[in-house]
Amino acid sequence: MIREGNALTPNAALQHQRFRPDIQGLRALAVVLVILNHARIPGLEGGFIGVDVFFVISGFVITNLLRRQPADSVRANLAHFYARRVRRIVPAATVVLVATVFASYFLLGINFNQQLFGDVRWASLFSMNFRLINTGSNYFIPGIFPSLVTHYWSLAVEEQFYLVFPLIVFSLSLLTPLRRRAGVLGTFLVVAIAASAWWSWHLTPTSPTAAYYSPFTRFWEIALGGLVTLLPGAWAKRAPVLNALLGTVALVGLGAAVWRLNAQSVYPGILAWWPCATTAVLLWSGQESATGGPASWLAWRPLRYLGDISYGLYLWHYLWLLLPLQMVQPPTSPWARPLEIFGALVCAMCSYHLIENPIRRSKRLDRDRLAVVLLLLLCVGMSWDSTLIVGHLAHVHFKF
């Protein structure tokens, strides 16, 4: 039942509430691209665009979620939204941070870099992107291993966006008549996309590291996903066959981006429109698509499950793939990479079933917002404590 005060009309709300299995498949595709890129699979150097795909999906899903909330209480809506984000994001991210600190210390030996302590602290506060900008680090410097928590930059960008965006959506819902809300929000998103995309285009040639990690050059990608939700669902219903064709073209375009882009590409800049626009088309066309199109392929059950665990898989894969390369004697077996990916997959499954689902479905946490705040503080404290404990161990080790 759709409450009368919601930001959507009843028909539109039902349209956007419908479960989209193809989105889970698209999440799976995004995380696979990132993993294969980090595994250095030849021909897939452009797999880093999986992060851009995630950004657009996130904007689409979260904007739908925000627009379904009642428009009568900004404060209550914000509290509900942030409580959900903490339960969904923070516990699993914390477990990986703590595991990274201890695994690095015990497995890297003399190659252990104590700069990791600072990186983990920044990552625990969802500020890793600013840390990377300040240190001038990135994925693509040949011969230099990146921090083992470098991939937390994308989580930081998302959370920084969601510090502000929900307040804007809820405020517009409260202050704007129902019939004008979509138009007003759409205008805001178009302006935000134009400004952020322009800044990305302007900054990329002169400050590529800042452009890659800055929230201001990436916000437009999340906002683009949000803009897709504002297009009338009735448009998609009129031409399911055309939607399937558009989806196929978009999927081919996404594959071409993976094939053609690489570490030498001037990115994000204007090139980021390539994966982001194709993802937007896939999200739009998947609403109503003829059987046999990309929406059907992406809804394949094993792919959907991979999408379900994609968050944990994104968190764990970097530790499994990068830490062995930094060991004193890196593994040389041809089976090393497949085993590392399998290890990340097992960890992601355990994270999903033992950490993520129990916490986000907890009835106690649903009722008790103070407990959610304490959970957040506990998680941040665990990350920082792990760096202090291992820092003490490292000091004693190197002293003797």
C-alpha positions as CSV (number, residue, x, y, z in Angstrom):
1,M,0.0,0.0,0.0
2,I,1.4,3.4,-1.1
3,R,1.0,6.1,1.5
4,E,-0.7,9.3,0.2
5,G,2.2,11.5,1.2
6,N,4.8,9.7,-0.9
7,A,6.8,11.5,-3.5
8,L,5.5,9.2,-6.2
9,T,2.1,8.8,-7.6
10,P,0.7,5.3,-6.8
11,N,1.2,3.9,-10.2
12,A,4.7,5.2,-10.6
13,A,5.6,4.0,-7.1
14,L,4.4,0.5,-7.9
15,Q,6.4,0.6,-11.1
16,H,9.6,1.6,-9.2
17,Q,9.0,-0.8,-6.3
18,R,9.0,-3.9,-8.6
19,F,12.0,-6.1,-8.0
20,R,14.5,-5.9,-10.8
21,P,16.5,-9.2,-11.1
22,D,18.4,-7.7,-14.1
23,I,19.9,-5.0,-11.8
24,Q,21.4,-7.8,-9.6
25,G,22.9,-9.3,-12.8
26,L,24.2,-5.9,-13.8
27,R,25.8,-5.6,-10.3
28,A,27.4,-9.0,-10.9
29,L,28.8,-7.9,-14.3
30,A,30.3,-4.8,-12.7
31,V,32.1,-6.6,-9.9
32,V,33.4,-9.3,-12.3
33,L,34.8,-6.5,-14.5
34,V,36.6,-5.0,-11.5
35,I,38.0,-8.3,-10.4
36,L,39.3,-9.3,-13.8
37,N,40.9,-5.9,-14.2
38,H,42.7,-6.2,-10.8
39,A,43.6,-9.8,-11.6
40,R,45.4,-8.3,-14.7
41,I,43.6,-10.5,-17.2
42,P,44.8,-9.5,-20.7
43,G,42.3,-7.7,-22.9
44,L,40.3,-6.5,-19.9
45,E,42.3,-3.5,-18.9
46,G,39.2,-1.4,-19.1
47,G,37.5,-3.4,-16.4
48,F,37.9,-0.5,-14.0
49,I,34.7,0.9,-15.5
50,G,32.8,-1.6,-13.3
51,V,33.0,1.1,-10.6
52,D,31.3,3.6,-12.9
53,V,28.6,1.0,-13.5
54,F,28.2,0.6,-9.7
55,F,27.8,4.4,-9.3
56,V,25.0,4.6,-11.8
57,I,23.2,1.6,-10.4
58,S,23.5,3.0,-6.9
59,G,22.1,6.3,-7.9
60,F,19.1,4.6,-9.6
61,V,18.4,2.3,-6.6
62,I,18.8,4.8,-3.8
63,T,16.8,7.6,-5.6
64,N,14.0,5.1,-6.0
65,L,14.3,4.3,-2.3
66,L,14.3,8.0,-1.2
67,R,11.3,8.9,-3.4
68,R,9.2,6.2,-1.8
69,Q,9.5,7.7,1.7
70,P,6.6,9.8,3.1
71,A,7.0,13.5,2.6
72,D,5.9,14.6,6.1
73,S,9.1,14.2,8.1
74,V,12.5,15.1,6.9
75,R,14.2,14.2,10.2
76,A,12.6,10.8,10.5
77,N,13.4,10.0,6.9
78,L,17.0,11.0,7.3
79,A,17.4,8.9,10.5
80,H,15.8,5.9,8.8
81,F,18.0,6.2,5.7
82,Y,21.3,6.7,7.5
83,A,20.5,3.8,9.9
84,R,19.9,1.5,6.9
85,R,23.2,2.7,5.3
86,V,25.2,2.0,8.4
87,R,23.7,-1.5,8.8
88,R,24.2,-2.3,5.1
89,I,27.7,-0.9,4.6
90,V,29.7,-0.5,7.7
91,P,30.0,-3.9,9.4
92,A,31.2,-5.8,6.4
93,A,33.6,-3.0,5.5
94,T,35.0,-3.1,9.0
95,V,35.6,-6.8,9.0
96,V,37.6,-6.5,5.8
97,L,39.6,-3.6,7.1
98,V,40.6,-5.5,10.3
99,A,41.4,-8.6,8.3
100,T,43.6,-6.6,5.9
101,V,45.6,-5.1,8.8
102,F,46.3,-8.4,10.5
103,A,46.8,-10.4,7.2
104,S,49.3,-7.8,6.0
105,Y,51.3,-7.9,9.1
106,F,51.6,-11.7,9.4
107,L,52.0,-12.4,5.7
108,L,54.1,-9.6,4.3
109,G,57.1,-9.7,6.7
110,I,59.7,-7.1,5.9
111,N,57.5,-5.8,3.0
112,F,54.8,-4.7,5.4
113,N,54.2,-1.0,4.9
114,Q,53.0,0.9,8.0
115,Q,51.4,3.5,5.9
116,L,48.5,1.0,5.8
117,F,47.6,2.1,9.3
118,G,46.7,5.6,8.1
119,D,45.0,4.3,5.1
120,V,42.7,2.0,7.2
121,R,41.8,4.9,9.5
122,W,40.8,7.1,6.6
123,A,38.9,4.2,5.0
124,S,37.0,3.5,8.2
125,L,35.7,7.1,8.0
126,F,34.8,6.7,4.4
127,S,37.4,9.3,3.3
128,M,39.8,7.1,1.5
129,N,39.4,9.1,-1.7
130,F,40.7,12.2,0.0
131,R,43.7,10.2,1.4
132,L,44.6,9.1,-2.1
133,I,44.3,12.6,-3.5
134,N,46.6,13.9,-0.8
135,T,49.2,11.2,-1.3
136,G,49.0,11.3,-5.1
137,S,48.4,7.5,-5.2
138,N,46.4,5.6,-7.8
139,Y,45.9,2.2,-9.3
140,F,47.9,2.8,-12.4
141,I,51.4,3.7,-11.4
142,P,53.6,1.0,-12.9
143,G,55.9,-0.8,-10.5
144,I,54.3,0.6,-7.4
145,F,51.9,-1.4,-5.4
146,P,48.8,0.6,-4.3
147,S,47.5,0.5,-0.7
148,L,45.5,-2.7,0.1
149,V,42.5,-0.5,0.9
150,T,42.6,1.7,-2.2
151,H,39.3,0.3,-3.5
152,Y,37.5,1.9,-0.5
153,W,37.7,5.2,-2.4
154,S,34.5,4.3,-4.3
155,L,32.6,3.6,-1.1
156,A,33.8,7.0,0.2
157,V,32.5,8.8,-2.9
158,E,29.1,7.1,-2.6
159,E,28.7,7.9,1.1
160,Q,29.8,11.5,0.6
161,F,27.1,11.9,-2.0
162,Y,24.5,10.4,0.3
163,L,25.4,12.8,3.1
164,V,23.8,15.5,1.1
165,F,21.4,14.0,-1.5
166,P,18.8,12.5,0.9
167,L,18.4,15.9,2.6
168,I,17.7,17.5,-0.8
169,V,15.2,14.8,-1.9
170,F,13.3,14.9,1.4
171,S,13.3,18.7,1.6
172,L,12.0,19.0,-2.0
173,S,9.3,16.4,-1.2
174,L,8.2,18.4,1.8
175,L,8.2,21.8,0.1
176,T,7.0,21.0,-3.4
177,P,3.5,19.9,-4.4
178,L,3.2,16.3,-5.4
179,R,2.6,16.9,-9.1
180,R,5.8,19.1,-9.4
181,R,8.2,17.0,-7.3
182,A,9.6,14.9,-10.2
183,G,10.2,18.0,-12.3
184,V,11.9,19.9,-9.5
185,L,14.1,17.0,-8.6
186,G,14.9,16.3,-12.2
187,T,16.0,20.0,-12.7
188,F,18.3,19.7,-9.7
189,L,19.8,16.5,-11.1
190,V,20.3,17.9,-14.5
191,V,22.1,20.9,-13.1
192,A,24.2,18.7,-10.8
193,I,25.1,16.3,-13.7
194,A,26.1,19.2,-15.9
195,A,28.3,20.9,-13.2
196,S,30.0,17.7,-12.0
197,A,30.6,16.3,-15.6
198,W,32.0,19.7,-16.6
199,W,34.4,19.7,-13.7
200,S,35.5,16.1,-14.5
201,W,36.2,17.1,-18.1
202,H,38.1,20.2,-16.9
203,L,40.2,18.6,-14.2
204,T,41.1,15.2,-15.8
205,P,43.9,16.4,-18.1
206,T,45.6,18.6,-15.5
207,S,45.1,16.7,-12.2
208,P,44.3,13.1,-13.2
209,T,44.6,11.7,-9.6
210,A,42.3,14.3,-8.1
211,A,39.8,13.9,-11.0
212,Y,39.7,10.1,-10.6
213,Y,39.0,10.1,-6.9
214,S,37.2,13.4,-6.3
215,P,33.6,13.2,-5.3
216,F,32.9,16.4,-7.3
217,T,34.1,14.7,-10.6
218,R,32.1,11.5,-9.8
219,F,28.8,12.8,-8.4
220,W,27.3,13.2,-11.8
221,E,27.6,9.4,-12.4
222,I,25.4,8.7,-9.3
223,A,23.0,11.5,-10.2
224,L,22.6,10.1,-13.7
225,G,21.2,6.9,-12.2
226,G,18.9,9.0,-10.1
227,L,17.7,10.9,-13.2
228,V,16.8,7.6,-15.0
229,T,14.2,6.9,-12.2
230,L,12.4,10.1,-13.1
231,L,11.6,9.1,-16.7
232,P,7.9,8.0,-16.9
233,G,7.6,4.2,-16.6
234,A,4.8,4.4,-19.2
235,W,7.4,5.2,-21.9
236,A,9.2,2.0,-21.3
237,K,6.0,-0.1,-21.4
238,R,5.1,1.0,-25.0
239,A,8.0,-0.7,-26.7
240,P,9.4,-3.8,-25.0
241,V,11.0,-5.1,-28.3
242,L,12.7,-1.7,-28.9
243,N,13.9,-1.8,-25.2
244,A,15.4,-5.2,-25.8
245,L,17.2,-3.9,-28.9
246,L,18.4,-0.8,-27.0
247,G,19.6,-3.0,-24.1
248,T,21.6,-5.1,-26.5
249,V,23.3,-2.1,-28.1
250,A,24.1,-0.8,-24.7
251,L,25.6,-4.1,-23.5
252,V,27.7,-4.3,-26.6
253,G,28.8,-0.7,-26.0
254,L,29.7,-1.6,-22.4
255,G,31.8,-4.4,-23.7
256,A,33.5,-2.2,-26.2
257,A,34.4,0.2,-23.4
258,V,36.1,-2.6,-21.4
259,W,38.0,-3.6,-24.5
260,R,39.1,-0.1,-25.6
261,L,39.8,1.7,-22.4
262,N,43.0,1.1,-20.4
263,A,45.4,2.7,-17.9
264,Q,46.5,5.3,-20.5
265,S,43.0,6.5,-21.2
266,V,42.3,10.1,-20.1
267,Y,39.8,9.1,-17.5
268,P,37.2,9.9,-16.1
269,G,36.8,13.1,-18.2
270,I,34.5,12.7,-21.2
271,L,35.2,9.0,-21.5
272,A,33.3,8.2,-18.4
273,W,30.1,8.9,-20.3
274,W,30.8,5.7,-22.3
275,P,30.1,3.2,-19.5
276,C,27.8,5.4,-17.6
277,A,25.4,6.2,-20.5
278,T,25.3,2.5,-21.5
279,T,24.5,1.5,-17.9
280,A,21.7,4.1,-17.8
281,V,20.2,2.7,-21.0
282,L,20.4,-0.8,-19.5
283,L,18.6,0.3,-16.4
284,W,15.9,2.1,-18.4
285,S,15.3,-0.5,-21.0
286,G,15.3,-3.3,-18.4
287,Q,12.0,-2.0,-16.9
288,E,10.0,-3.5,-19.7
289,S,12.0,-5.6,-22.1
290,A,11.0,-8.4,-24.5
291,T,12.0,-11.9,-23.5
292,G,15.4,-12.8,-24.8
293,G,16.9,-9.4,-24.4
294,P,19.7,-8.3,-22.0
295,A,17.3,-8.0,-19.1
296,S,16.6,-11.7,-19.4
297,W,20.3,-12.6,-19.6
298,L,21.1,-10.5,-16.6
299,A,18.3,-12.1,-14.6
300,W,20.0,-15.5,-14.8
301,R,19.8,-17.0,-11.3
302,P,23.6,-17.6,-10.8
303,L,24.3,-14.1,-12.0
304,R,21.7,-12.7,-9.7
305,Y,23.3,-14.5,-6.7
306,L,26.7,-13.0,-7.7
307,G,25.0,-9.7,-7.7
308,D,23.6,-10.4,-4.2
309,I,27.1,-10.9,-2.8
310,S,28.7,-8.3,-5.0
311,Y,29.3,-5.8,-2.1
312,G,31.3,-8.4,-0.1
313,L,33.0,-9.6,-3.2
314,Y,34.2,-6.1,-4.0
315,L,35.5,-5.6,-0.5
316,W,37.4,-8.9,-0.3
317,H,38.8,-9.3,-3.8
318,Y,41.4,-6.6,-3.5
319,L,43.0,-8.2,-0.4
320,W,43.1,-11.6,-2.0
321,L,44.5,-10.4,-5.3
322,L,47.0,-7.6,-4.2
323,L,48.4,-9.0,-0.9
324,P,50.1,-12.0,-2.5
325,L,51.9,-9.8,-5.0
326,Q,53.4,-7.8,-2.2
327,M,54.8,-10.9,-0.4
328,V,58.6,-11.5,-0.2
329,Q,58.1,-14.5,-2.4
330,P,54.9,-13.9,-4.5
331,P,53.2,-17.1,-5.7
332,T,54.1,-18.1,-9.2
333,S,51.8,-21.0,-9.8
334,P,49.3,-20.6,-12.7
335,W,46.6,-21.7,-10.2
336,A,47.4,-18.8,-7.9
337,R,45.0,-16.3,-9.5
338,P,42.0,-18.7,-9.7
339,L,42.5,-19.8,-6.1
340,E,42.7,-16.2,-5.0
341,I,39.5,-15.3,-6.8
342,F,37.8,-18.4,-5.3
343,G,39.0,-17.4,-1.8
344,A,37.5,-13.9,-2.3
345,L,34.2,-15.6,-3.4
346,V,34.1,-17.8,-0.3
347,C,34.7,-14.8,1.9
348,A,32.0,-12.8,0.1
349,M,29.5,-15.6,0.6
350,C,30.3,-15.8,4.3
351,S,30.1,-12.0,4.6
352,Y,26.7,-12.0,2.9
353,H,25.1,-14.8,4.9
354,L,26.8,-14.3,8.3
355,I,27.3,-10.5,8.6
356,E,25.4,-8.5,6.0
357,N,22.0,-10.2,6.0
358,P,21.7,-10.8,9.8
359,I,22.6,-7.2,10.6
360,R,20.4,-5.5,8.0
361,R,17.4,-7.8,8.8
362,S,17.8,-7.4,12.6
363,K,14.4,-6.6,14.2
364,R,16.3,-5.2,17.2
365,L,18.2,-2.7,15.1
366,D,15.0,-1.8,13.3
367,R,13.6,-0.5,16.5
368,D,16.7,0.8,18.3
369,R,18.4,3.7,16.5
370,L,20.8,4.2,19.5
371,A,22.0,0.6,18.9
372,V,22.8,1.5,15.3
373,V,24.8,4.5,16.4
374,L,26.7,2.3,18.9
375,L,27.3,-0.2,16.0
376,L,28.8,2.5,13.9
377,L,31.1,3.7,16.7
378,L,32.1,0.1,17.5
379,C,33.0,-0.6,13.9
380,V,35.1,2.5,13.6
381,G,36.8,1.7,16.9
382,M,37.6,-1.8,15.8
383,S,39.3,-0.5,12.7
384,W,41.4,2.0,14.6
385,D,42.2,-0.5,17.4
386,S,43.4,-3.0,14.8
387,T,45.9,-0.5,13.6
388,L,47.1,0.3,17.1
389,I,47.5,-3.4,18.0
390,V,49.4,-4.3,14.9
391,G,51.4,-1.0,15.1
392,H,52.5,-2.1,18.6
393,L,53.4,-5.6,17.3
394,A,55.3,-4.1,14.4
395,H,57.2,-1.7,16.7
396,V,58.2,-4.6,19.0
397,H,59.2,-6.8,16.0
398,F,61.4,-4.2,14.3
399,K,62.9,-3.1,17.6
400,F,64.2,-6.6,18.2
